[in-house]
Amino acid sequence: MSPPGKRFPSWYLIADGDQAIPPDAERLFAKRMGATTTKVPTNHVAMVSHPDDVVTMIETAAAVPSTR
């Protein structure tokens, strides 16, 4: 069985100023799961400092037809 990230479309928000999870690690995670990425110039809590970017990413992901 393949990992869910390989079976379903995935999205990943990369916080370019994150000091908890290094941005290079975030890029690696996203690449491994084949995710569509959105990069924001912020810290670990992007949903607080860049809510519009987060909402846009979620709405984009929700608009993609299911592959099930």
mmCIF file of the N, C-alpha and C atoms, coordinates in Angstrom:
data_MODEL
# 
_entry.id   MODEL 
# 
loop_
_atom_site.group_PDB 
_atom_site.id 
_atom_site.type_symbol 
_atom_site.label_atom_id 
_atom_site.label_alt_id 
_atom_site.label_comp_id 
_atom_site.label_asym_id 
_atom_site.label_entity_id 
_atom_site.label_seq_id 
_atom_site.pdbx_PDB_ins_code 
_atom_site.Cartn_x 
_atom_site.Cartn_y 
_atom_site.Cartn_z 
_atom_site.occupancy 
_atom_site.B_iso_or_equiv 
_atom_site.pdbx_formal_charge 
_atom_site.auth_seq_id 
_atom_site.auth_comp_id 
_atom_site.auth_asym_id 
_atom_site.auth_atom_id 
_atom_site.pdbx_PDB_model_num 
ATOM 1   N N  . MET A 1 1  ? 0.848   -1.176 0.000  1.00 0.00 ? 1  MET A N  1 
ATOM 2   C CA . MET A 1 1  ? 0.000   0.000  0.000  1.00 0.00 ? 1  MET A CA 1 
ATOM 3   C C  . MET A 1 1  ? 0.892   1.237  0.000  1.00 0.00 ? 1  MET A C  1 
ATOM 4   N N  . SER A 1 2  ? 0.557   2.194  -0.855 1.00 0.00 ? 2  SER A N  1 
ATOM 5   C CA . SER A 1 2  ? 1.359   3.416  -0.926 1.00 0.00 ? 2  SER A CA 1 
ATOM 6   C C  . SER A 1 2  ? 0.895   4.424  0.123  1.00 0.00 ? 2  SER A C  1 
ATOM 7   N N  . PRO A 1 3  ? 1.803   5.304  0.535  1.00 0.00 ? 3  PRO A N  1 
ATOM 8   C CA . PRO A 1 3  ? 1.437   6.317  1.531  1.00 0.00 ? 3  PRO A CA 1 
ATOM 9   C C  . PRO A 1 3  ? 0.335   7.230  0.999  1.00 0.00 ? 3  PRO A C  1 
ATOM 10  N N  . PRO A 1 4  ? -0.519  7.769  1.886  1.00 0.00 ? 4  PRO A N  1 
ATOM 11  C CA . PRO A 1 4  ? -1.613  8.638  1.445  1.00 0.00 ? 4  PRO A CA 1 
ATOM 12  C C  . PRO A 1 4  ? -1.154  9.807  0.583  1.00 0.00 ? 4  PRO A C  1 
ATOM 13  N N  . GLY A 1 5  ? 0.006   10.366 0.874  1.00 0.00 ? 5  GLY A N  1 
ATOM 14  C CA . GLY A 1 5  ? 0.515   11.494 0.092  1.00 0.00 ? 5  GLY A CA 1 
ATOM 15  C C  . GLY A 1 5  ? 0.773   11.134 -1.349 1.00 0.00 ? 5  GLY A C  1 
ATOM 16  N N  . LYS A 1 6  ? 0.977   9.850  -1.623 1.00 0.00 ? 6  LYS A N  1 
ATOM 17  C CA . LYS A 1 6  ? 1.202   9.387  -2.992 1.00 0.00 ? 6  LYS A CA 1 
ATOM 18  C C  . LYS A 1 6  ? -0.112  9.053  -3.687 1.00 0.00 ? 6  LYS A C  1 
ATOM 19  N N  . ARG A 1 7  ? -1.158  8.759  -2.928 1.00 0.00 ? 7  ARG A N  1 
ATOM 20  C CA . ARG A 1 7  ? -2.442  8.369  -3.512 1.00 0.00 ? 7  ARG A CA 1 
ATOM 21  C C  . ARG A 1 7  ? -3.397  9.531  -3.702 1.00 0.00 ? 7  ARG A C  1 
ATOM 22  N N  . PHE A 1 8  ? -3.267  10.560 -2.900 1.00 0.00 ? 8  PHE A N  1 
ATOM 23  C CA . PHE A 1 8  ? -4.191  11.686 -2.924 1.00 0.00 ? 8  PHE A CA 1 
ATOM 24  C C  . PHE A 1 8  ? -3.418  12.984 -3.123 1.00 0.00 ? 8  PHE A C  1 
ATOM 25  N N  . PRO A 1 9  ? -4.046  13.968 -3.761 1.00 0.00 ? 9  PRO A N  1 
ATOM 26  C CA . PRO A 1 9  ? -3.371  15.264 -3.892 1.00 0.00 ? 9  PRO A CA 1 
ATOM 27  C C  . PRO A 1 9  ? -3.054  15.830 -2.507 1.00 0.00 ? 9  PRO A C  1 
ATOM 28  N N  . SER A 1 10 ? -1.910  16.486 -2.392 1.00 0.00 ? 10 SER A N  1 
ATOM 29  C CA . SER A 1 10 ? -1.465  17.034 -1.108 1.00 0.00 ? 10 SER A CA 1 
ATOM 30  C C  . SER A 1 10 ? -1.016  18.478 -1.287 1.00 0.00 ? 10 SER A C  1 
ATOM 31  N N  . TRP A 1 11 ? -1.153  19.249 -0.222 1.00 0.00 ? 11 TRP A N  1 
ATOM 32  C CA . TRP A 1 11 ? -0.705  20.632 -0.197 1.00 0.00 ? 11 TRP A CA 1 
ATOM 33  C C  . TRP A 1 11 ? 0.132   20.836 1.054  1.00 0.00 ? 11 TRP A C  1 
ATOM 34  N N  . TYR A 1 12 ? 1.100   21.730 0.968  1.00 0.00 ? 12 TYR A N  1 
ATOM 35  C CA . TYR A 1 12 ? 1.984   21.982 2.103  1.00 0.00 ? 12 TYR A CA 1 
ATOM 36  C C  . TYR A 1 12 ? 2.307   23.468 2.137  1.00 0.00 ? 12 TYR A C  1 
ATOM 37  N N  . LEU A 1 13 ? 2.107   24.080 3.271  1.00 0.00 ? 13 LEU A N  1 
ATOM 38  C CA . LEU A 1 13 ? 2.424   25.493 3.471  1.00 0.00 ? 13 LEU A CA 1 
ATOM 39  C C  . LEU A 1 13 ? 3.825   25.586 4.067  1.00 0.00 ? 13 LEU A C  1 
ATOM 40  N N  . ILE A 1 14 ? 4.738   26.204 3.348  1.00 0.00 ? 14 ILE A N  1 
ATOM 41  C CA . ILE A 1 14 ? 6.114   26.357 3.806  1.00 0.00 ? 14 ILE A CA 1 
ATOM 42  C C  . ILE A 1 14 ? 6.270   27.731 4.437  1.00 0.00 ? 14 ILE A C  1 
ATOM 43  N N  . ALA A 1 15 ? 6.591   27.744 5.714  1.00 0.00 ? 15 ALA A N  1 
ATOM 44  C CA . ALA A 1 15 ? 6.831   28.995 6.437  1.00 0.00 ? 15 ALA A CA 1 
ATOM 45  C C  . ALA A 1 15 ? 8.321   29.305 6.341  1.00 0.00 ? 15 ALA A C  1 
ATOM 46  N N  . ASP A 1 16 ? 8.651   30.276 5.518  1.00 0.00 ? 16 ASP A N  1 
ATOM 47  C CA . ASP A 1 16 ? 10.046  30.561 5.197  1.00 0.00 ? 16 ASP A CA 1 
ATOM 48  C C  . ASP A 1 16 ? 10.889  31.008 6.390  1.00 0.00 ? 16 ASP A C  1 
ATOM 49  N N  . GLY A 1 17 ? 10.237  31.512 7.434  1.00 0.00 ? 17 GLY A N  1 
ATOM 50  C CA . GLY A 1 17 ? 10.989  31.968 8.601  1.00 0.00 ? 17 GLY A CA 1 
ATOM 51  C C  . GLY A 1 17 ? 10.833  31.053 9.806  1.00 0.00 ? 17 GLY A C  1 
ATOM 52  N N  . ASP A 1 18 ? 10.343  29.848 9.562  1.00 0.00 ? 18 ASP A N  1 
ATOM 53  C CA . ASP A 1 18 ? 10.087  28.902 10.651 1.00 0.00 ? 18 ASP A CA 1 
ATOM 54  C C  . ASP A 1 18 ? 11.392  28.529 11.351 1.00 0.00 ? 18 ASP A C  1 
ATOM 55  N N  . GLN A 1 19 ? 11.399  28.636 12.676 1.00 0.00 ? 19 GLN A N  1 
ATOM 56  C CA . GLN A 1 19 ? 12.573  28.242 13.449 1.00 0.00 ? 19 GLN A CA 1 
ATOM 57  C C  . GLN A 1 19 ? 12.321  26.949 14.218 1.00 0.00 ? 19 GLN A C  1 
ATOM 58  N N  . ALA A 1 20 ? 11.091  26.445 14.169 1.00 0.00 ? 20 ALA A N  1 
ATOM 59  C CA . ALA A 1 20 ? 10.774  25.166 14.811 1.00 0.00 ? 20 ALA A CA 1 
ATOM 60  C C  . ALA A 1 20 ? 11.029  24.014 13.841 1.00 0.00 ? 20 ALA A C  1 
ATOM 61  N N  . ILE A 1 21 ? 10.586  24.183 12.608 1.00 0.00 ? 21 ILE A N  1 
ATOM 62  C CA . ILE A 1 21 ? 10.841  23.202 11.549 1.00 0.00 ? 21 ILE A CA 1 
ATOM 63  C C  . ILE A 1 21 ? 11.579  23.963 10.450 1.00 0.00 ? 21 ILE A C  1 
ATOM 64  N N  . PRO A 1 22 ? 12.824  23.624 10.184 1.00 0.00 ? 22 PRO A N  1 
ATOM 65  C CA . PRO A 1 22 ? 13.586  24.367 9.180  1.00 0.00 ? 22 PRO A CA 1 
ATOM 66  C C  . PRO A 1 22 ? 12.895  24.342 7.813  1.00 0.00 ? 22 PRO A C  1 
ATOM 67  N N  . PRO A 1 23 ? 12.832  25.493 7.137  1.00 0.00 ? 23 PRO A N  1 
ATOM 68  C CA . PRO A 1 23 ? 12.186  25.547 5.830  1.00 0.00 ? 23 PRO A CA 1 
ATOM 69  C C  . PRO A 1 23 ? 12.727  24.524 4.829  1.00 0.00 ? 23 PRO A C  1 
ATOM 70  N N  . ASP A 1 24 ? 14.024  24.226 4.889  1.00 0.00 ? 24 ASP A N  1 
ATOM 71  C CA . ASP A 1 24 ? 14.569  23.201 3.988  1.00 0.00 ? 24 ASP A CA 1 
ATOM 72  C C  . ASP A 1 24 ? 13.951  21.835 4.280  1.00 0.00 ? 24 ASP A C  1 
ATOM 73  N N  . ALA A 1 25 ? 13.696  21.555 5.546  1.00 0.00 ? 25 ALA A N  1 
ATOM 74  C CA . ALA A 1 25 ? 13.034  20.294 5.909  1.00 0.00 ? 25 ALA A CA 1 
ATOM 75  C C  . ALA A 1 25 ? 11.592  20.309 5.410  1.00 0.00 ? 25 ALA A C  1 
ATOM 76  N N  . GLU A 1 26 ? 10.926  21.447 5.535  1.00 0.00 ? 26 GLU A N  1 
ATOM 77  C CA . GLU A 1 26 ? 9.550   21.561 5.039  1.00 0.00 ? 26 GLU A CA 1 
ATOM 78  C C  . GLU A 1 26 ? 9.500   21.309 3.537  1.00 0.00 ? 26 GLU A C  1 
ATOM 79  N N  . ARG A 1 27 ? 10.462  21.868 2.801  1.00 0.00 ? 27 ARG A N  1 
ATOM 80  C CA . ARG A 1 27 ? 10.512  21.645 1.353  1.00 0.00 ? 27 ARG A CA 1 
ATOM 81  C C  . ARG A 1 27 ? 10.734  20.172 1.041  1.00 0.00 ? 27 ARG A C  1 
ATOM 82  N N  . LEU A 1 28 ? 11.591  19.514 1.816  1.00 0.00 ? 28 LEU A N  1 
ATOM 83  C CA . LEU A 1 28 ? 11.839  18.084 1.628  1.00 0.00 ? 28 LEU A CA 1 
ATOM 84  C C  . LEU A 1 28 ? 10.571  17.277 1.905  1.00 0.00 ? 28 LEU A C  1 
ATOM 85  N N  . PHE A 1 29 ? 9.869   17.584 2.989  1.00 0.00 ? 29 PHE A N  1 
ATOM 86  C CA . PHE A 1 29 ? 8.611   16.887 3.310  1.00 0.00 ? 29 PHE A CA 1 
ATOM 87  C C  . PHE A 1 29 ? 7.631   17.026 2.147  1.00 0.00 ? 29 PHE A C  1 
ATOM 88  N N  . ALA A 1 30 ? 7.490   18.259 1.663  1.00 0.00 ? 30 ALA A N  1 
ATOM 89  C CA . ALA A 1 30 ? 6.539   18.530 0.582  1.00 0.00 ? 30 ALA A CA 1 
ATOM 90  C C  . ALA A 1 30 ? 6.930   17.781 -0.691 1.00 0.00 ? 30 ALA A C  1 
ATOM 91  N N  . LYS A 1 31 ? 8.213   17.770 -0.989 1.00 0.00 ? 31 LYS A N  1 
ATOM 92  C CA . LYS A 1 31 ? 8.688   17.070 -2.194 1.00 0.00 ? 31 LYS A CA 1 
ATOM 93  C C  . LYS A 1 31 ? 8.422   15.578 -2.081 1.00 0.00 ? 31 LYS A C  1 
ATOM 94  N N  . ARG A 1 32 ? 8.722   15.004 -0.935 1.00 0.00 ? 32 ARG A N  1 
ATOM 95  C CA . ARG A 1 32 ? 8.512   13.562 -0.728 1.00 0.00 ? 32 ARG A CA 1 
ATOM 96  C C  . ARG A 1 32 ? 7.051   13.162 -0.901 1.00 0.00 ? 32 ARG A C  1 
ATOM 97  N N  . MET A 1 33 ? 6.150   14.028 -0.492 1.00 0.00 ? 33 MET A N  1 
ATOM 98  C CA . MET A 1 33 ? 4.736   13.687 -0.610 1.00 0.00 ? 33 MET A CA 1 
ATOM 99  C C  . MET A 1 33 ? 4.120   14.191 -1.903 1.00 0.00 ? 33 MET A C  1 
ATOM 100 N N  . GLY A 1 34 ? 4.932   14.813 -2.757 1.00 0.00 ? 34 GLY A N  1 
ATOM 101 C CA . GLY A 1 34 ? 4.440   15.298 -4.030 1.00 0.00 ? 34 GLY A CA 1 
ATOM 102 C C  . GLY A 1 34 ? 3.430   16.412 -3.876 1.00 0.00 ? 34 GLY A C  1 
ATOM 103 N N  . ALA A 1 35 ? 3.626   17.224 -2.863 1.00 0.00 ? 35 ALA A N  1 
ATOM 104 C CA . ALA A 1 35 ? 2.653   18.263 -2.523 1.00 0.00 ? 35 ALA A CA 1 
ATOM 105 C C  . ALA A 1 35 ? 2.810   19.513 -3.372 1.00 0.00 ? 35 ALA A C  1 
ATOM 106 N N  . THR A 1 36 ? 1.692   20.164 -3.581 1.00 0.00 ? 36 THR A N  1 
ATOM 107 C CA . THR A 1 36 ? 1.677   21.507 -4.139 1.00 0.00 ? 36 THR A CA 1 
ATOM 108 C C  . THR A 1 36 ? 2.006   22.428 -2.972 1.00 0.00 ? 36 THR A C  1 
ATOM 109 N N  . THR A 1 37 ? 2.965   23.314 -3.158 1.00 0.00 ? 37 THR A N  1 
ATOM 110 C CA . THR A 1 37 ? 3.408   24.140 -2.036 1.00 0.00 ? 37 THR A CA 1 
ATOM 111 C C  . THR A 1 37 ? 2.988   25.600 -2.185 1.00 0.00 ? 37 THR A C  1 
ATOM 112 N N  . THR A 1 38 ? 2.830   26.217 -1.041 1.00 0.00 ? 38 THR A N  1 
ATOM 113 C CA . THR A 1 38 ? 2.630   27.655 -0.926 1.00 0.00 ? 38 THR A CA 1 
ATOM 114 C C  . THR A 1 38 ? 3.667   28.133 0.071  1.00 0.00 ? 38 THR A C  1 
ATOM 115 N N  . LYS A 1 39 ? 4.411   29.160 -0.293 1.00 0.00 ? 39 LYS A N  1 
ATOM 116 C CA . LYS A 1 39 ? 5.453   29.682 0.588  1.00 0.00 ? 39 LYS A CA 1 
ATOM 117 C C  . LYS A 1 39 ? 5.004   31.022 1.151  1.00 0.00 ? 39 LYS A C  1 
ATOM 118 N N  . VAL A 1 40 ? 5.151   31.196 2.448  1.00 0.00 ? 40 VAL A N  1 
ATOM 119 C CA . VAL A 1 40 ? 4.827   32.467 3.089  1.00 0.00 ? 40 VAL A CA 1 
ATOM 120 C C  . VAL A 1 40 ? 6.028   32.937 3.922  1.00 0.00 ? 40 VAL A C  1 
ATOM 121 N N  . PRO A 1 41 ? 6.279   34.239 3.921  1.00 0.00 ? 41 PRO A N  1 
ATOM 122 C CA . PRO A 1 41 ? 7.409   34.780 4.683  1.00 0.00 ? 41 PRO A CA 1 
ATOM 123 C C  . PRO A 1 41 ? 7.018   34.996 6.143  1.00 0.00 ? 41 PRO A C  1 
ATOM 124 N N  . THR A 1 42 ? 6.969   33.926 6.894  1.00 0.00 ? 42 THR A N  1 
ATOM 125 C CA . THR A 1 42 ? 6.520   34.023 8.274  1.00 0.00 ? 42 THR A CA 1 
ATOM 126 C C  . THR A 1 42 ? 7.173   32.952 9.127  1.00 0.00 ? 42 THR A C  1 
ATOM 127 N N  . ASN A 1 43 ? 6.745   32.879 10.377 1.00 0.00 ? 43 ASN A N  1 
ATOM 128 C CA . ASN A 1 43 ? 7.285   31.900 11.309 1.00 0.00 ? 43 ASN A CA 1 
ATOM 129 C C  . ASN A 1 43 ? 6.422   30.639 11.334 1.00 0.00 ? 43 ASN A C  1 
ATOM 130 N N  . HIS A 1 44 ? 6.509   29.896 12.394 1.00 0.00 ? 44 HIS A N  1 
ATOM 131 C CA . HIS A 1 44 ? 5.847   28.599 12.535 1.00 0.00 ? 44 HIS A CA 1 
ATOM 132 C C  . HIS A 1 44 ? 4.321   28.679 12.549 1.00 0.00 ? 44 HIS A C  1 
ATOM 133 N N  . VAL A 1 45 ? 3.757   29.812 12.870 1.00 0.00 ? 45 VAL A N  1 
ATOM 134 C CA . VAL A 1 45 ? 2.307   29.920 13.034 1.00 0.00 ? 45 VAL A CA 1 
ATOM 135 C C  . VAL A 1 45 ? 1.719   30.751 11.883 1.00 0.00 ? 45 VAL A C  1 
ATOM 136 N N  . ALA A 1 46 ? 1.842   30.239 10.671 1.00 0.00 ? 46 ALA A N  1 
ATOM 137 C CA . ALA A 1 46 ? 1.402   30.960 9.474  1.00 0.00 ? 46 ALA A CA 1 
ATOM 138 C C  . ALA A 1 46 ? -0.089  31.249 9.482  1.00 0.00 ? 46 ALA A C  1 
ATOM 139 N N  . MET A 1 47 ? -0.874  30.377 10.098 1.00 0.00 ? 47 MET A N  1 
ATOM 140 C CA . MET A 1 47 ? -2.322  30.583 10.091 1.00 0.00 ? 47 MET A CA 1 
ATOM 141 C C  . MET A 1 47 ? -2.738  31.820 10.879 1.00 0.00 ? 47 MET A C  1 
ATOM 142 N N  . VAL A 1 48 ? -1.866  32.293 11.753 1.00 0.00 ? 48 VAL A N  1 
ATOM 143 C CA . VAL A 1 48 ? -2.161  33.507 12.516 1.00 0.00 ? 48 VAL A CA 1 
ATOM 144 C C  . VAL A 1 48 ? -1.662  34.742 11.767 1.00 0.00 ? 48 VAL A C  1 
ATOM 145 N N  . SER A 1 49 ? -0.453  34.672 11.236 1.00 0.00 ? 49 SER A N  1 
ATOM 146 C CA . SER A 1 49 ? 0.136   35.846 10.590 1.00 0.00 ? 49 SER A CA 1 
ATOM 147 C C  . SER A 1 49 ? -0.240  36.002 9.119  1.00 0.00 ? 49 SER A C  1 
ATOM 148 N N  . HIS A 1 50 ? -0.636  34.919 8.456  1.00 0.00 ? 50 HIS A N  1 
ATOM 149 C CA . HIS A 1 50 ? -1.006  34.969 7.036  1.00 0.00 ? 50 HIS A CA 1 
ATOM 150 C C  . HIS A 1 50 ? -2.285  34.169 6.786  1.00 0.00 ? 50 HIS A C  1 
ATOM 151 N N  . PRO A 1 51 ? -3.371  34.519 7.458  1.00 0.00 ? 51 PRO A N  1 
ATOM 152 C CA . PRO A 1 51 ? -4.592  33.720 7.315  1.00 0.00 ? 51 PRO A CA 1 
ATOM 153 C C  . PRO A 1 51 ? -5.145  33.693 5.888  1.00 0.00 ? 51 PRO A C  1 
ATOM 154 N N  . ASP A 1 52 ? -4.991  34.784 5.153  1.00 0.00 ? 52 ASP A N  1 
ATOM 155 C CA . ASP A 1 52 ? -5.511  34.806 3.782  1.00 0.00 ? 52 ASP A CA 1 
ATOM 156 C C  . ASP A 1 52 ? -4.795  33.787 2.897  1.00 0.00 ? 52 ASP A C  1 
ATOM 157 N N  . ASP A 1 53 ? -3.481  33.649 3.080  1.00 0.00 ? 53 ASP A N  1 
ATOM 158 C CA . ASP A 1 53 ? -2.724  32.655 2.305  1.00 0.00 ? 53 ASP A CA 1 
ATOM 159 C C  . ASP A 1 53 ? -3.163  31.239 2.658  1.00 0.00 ? 53 ASP A C  1 
ATOM 160 N N  . VAL A 1 54 ? -3.411  31.020 3.936  1.00 0.00 ? 54 VAL A N  1 
ATOM 161 C CA . VAL A 1 54 ? -3.847  29.695 4.392  1.00 0.00 ? 54 VAL A CA 1 
ATOM 162 C C  . VAL A 1 54 ? -5.225  29.372 3.822  1.00 0.00 ? 54 VAL A C  1 
ATOM 163 N N  . VAL A 1 55 ? -6.134  30.331 3.887  1.00 0.00 ? 55 VAL A N  1 
ATOM 164 C CA . VAL A 1 55 ? -7.487  30.118 3.362  1.00 0.00 ? 55 VAL A CA 1 
ATOM 165 C C  . VAL A 1 55 ? -7.436  29.847 1.852  1.00 0.00 ? 55 VAL A C  1 
ATOM 166 N N  . THR A 1 56 ? -6.632  30.612 1.133  1.00 0.00 ? 56 THR A N  1 
ATOM 167 C CA . THR A 1 56 ? -6.509  30.406 -0.314 1.00 0.00 ? 56 THR A CA 1 
ATOM 168 C C  . THR A 1 56 ? -6.003  29.005 -0.622 1.00 0.00 ? 56 THR A C  1 
ATOM 169 N N  . MET A 1 57 ? -5.014  28.544 0.127  1.00 0.00 ? 57 MET A N  1 
ATOM 170 C CA . MET A 1 57 ? -4.484  27.199 -0.099 1.00 0.00 ? 57 MET A CA 1 
ATOM 171 C C  . MET A 1 57 ? -5.551  26.141 0.184  1.00 0.00 ? 57 MET A C  1 
ATOM 172 N N  . ILE A 1 58 ? -6.297  26.300 1.261  1.00 0.00 ? 58 ILE A N  1 
ATOM 173 C CA . ILE A 1 58 ? -7.349  25.336 1.617  1.00 0.00 ? 58 ILE A CA 1 
ATOM 174 C C  . ILE A 1 58 ? -8.457  25.339 0.566  1.00 0.00 ? 58 ILE A C  1 
ATOM 175 N N  . GLU A 1 59 ? -8.863  26.524 0.126  1.00 0.00 ? 59 GLU A N  1 
ATOM 176 C CA . GLU A 1 59 ? -9.910  26.597 -0.898 1.00 0.00 ? 59 GLU A CA 1 
ATOM 177 C C  . GLU A 1 59 ? -9.454  25.975 -2.211 1.00 0.00 ? 59 GLU A C  1 
ATOM 178 N N  . THR A 1 60 ? -8.204  26.188 -2.569 1.00 0.00 ? 60 THR A N  1 
ATOM 179 C CA . THR A 1 60 ? -7.655  25.579 -3.783 1.00 0.00 ? 60 THR A CA 1 
ATOM 180 C C  . THR A 1 60 ? -7.660  24.056 -3.665 1.00 0.00 ? 60 THR A C  1 
ATOM 181 N N  . ALA A 1 61 ? -7.212  23.564 -2.528 1.00 0.00 ? 61 ALA A N  1 
ATOM 182 C CA . ALA A 1 61 ? -7.185  22.115 -2.307 1.00 0.00 ? 61 ALA A CA 1 
ATOM 183 C C  . ALA A 1 61 ? -8.597  21.529 -2.324 1.00 0.00 ? 61 ALA A C  1 
ATOM 184 N N  . ALA A 1 62 ? -9.537  22.226 -1.731 1.00 0.00 ? 62 ALA A N  1 
ATOM 185 C CA . ALA A 1 62 ? -10.919 21.733 -1.658 1.00 0.00 ? 62 ALA A CA 1 
ATOM 186 C C  . ALA A 1 62 ? -11.584 21.697 -3.028 1.00 0.00 ? 62 ALA A C  1 
ATOM 187 N N  . ALA A 1 63 ? -11.121 22.523 -3.954 1.00 0.00 ? 63 ALA A N  1 
ATOM 188 C CA . ALA A 1 63 ? -11.716 22.589 -5.281 1.00 0.00 ? 63 ALA A CA 1 
ATOM 189 C C  . ALA A 1 63 ? -11.246 21.469 -6.217 1.00 0.00 ? 63 ALA A C  1 
ATOM 190 N N  . VAL A 1 64 ? -10.207 20.748 -5.816 1.00 0.00 ? 64 VAL A N  1 
ATOM 191 C CA . VAL A 1 64 ? -9.688  19.666 -6.647 1.00 0.00 ? 64 VAL A CA 1 
ATOM 192 C C  . VAL A 1 64 ? -10.600 18.449 -6.514 1.00 0.00 ? 64 VAL A C  1 
ATOM 193 N N  . PRO A 1 65 ? -11.013 17.879 -7.653 1.00 0.00 ? 65 PRO A N  1 
ATOM 194 C CA . PRO A 1 65 ? -11.890 16.697 -7.588 1.00 0.00 ? 65 PRO A CA 1 
ATOM 195 C C  . PRO A 1 65 ? -11.219 15.540 -6.851 1.00 0.00 ? 65 PRO A C  1 
ATOM 196 N N  . SER A 1 66 ? -12.013 14.776 -6.155 1.00 0.00 ? 66 SER A N  1 
ATOM 197 C CA . SER A 1 66 ? -11.511 13.618 -5.416 1.00 0.00 ? 66 SER A CA 1 
ATOM 198 C C  . SER A 1 66 ? -10.993 12.565 -6.393 1.00 0.00 ? 66 SER A C  1 
ATOM 199 N N  . THR A 1 67 ? -9.937  11.876 -6.003 1.00 0.00 ? 67 THR A N  1 
ATOM 200 C CA . THR A 1 67 ? -9.380  10.823 -6.839 1.00 0.00 ? 67 THR A CA 1 
ATOM 201 C C  . THR A 1 67 ? -9.791  9.440  -6.366 1.00 0.00 ? 67 THR A C  1 
ATOM 202 N N  . ARG A 1 68 ? -10.688 9.371  -5.416 1.00 0.00 ? 68 ARG A N  1 
ATOM 203 C CA . ARG A 1 68 ? -11.131 8.080  -4.869 1.00 0.00 ? 68 ARG A CA 1 
ATOM 204 C C  . ARG A 1 68 ? -11.952 7.324  -5.869 1.00 0.00 ? 68 ARG A C  1 
# 
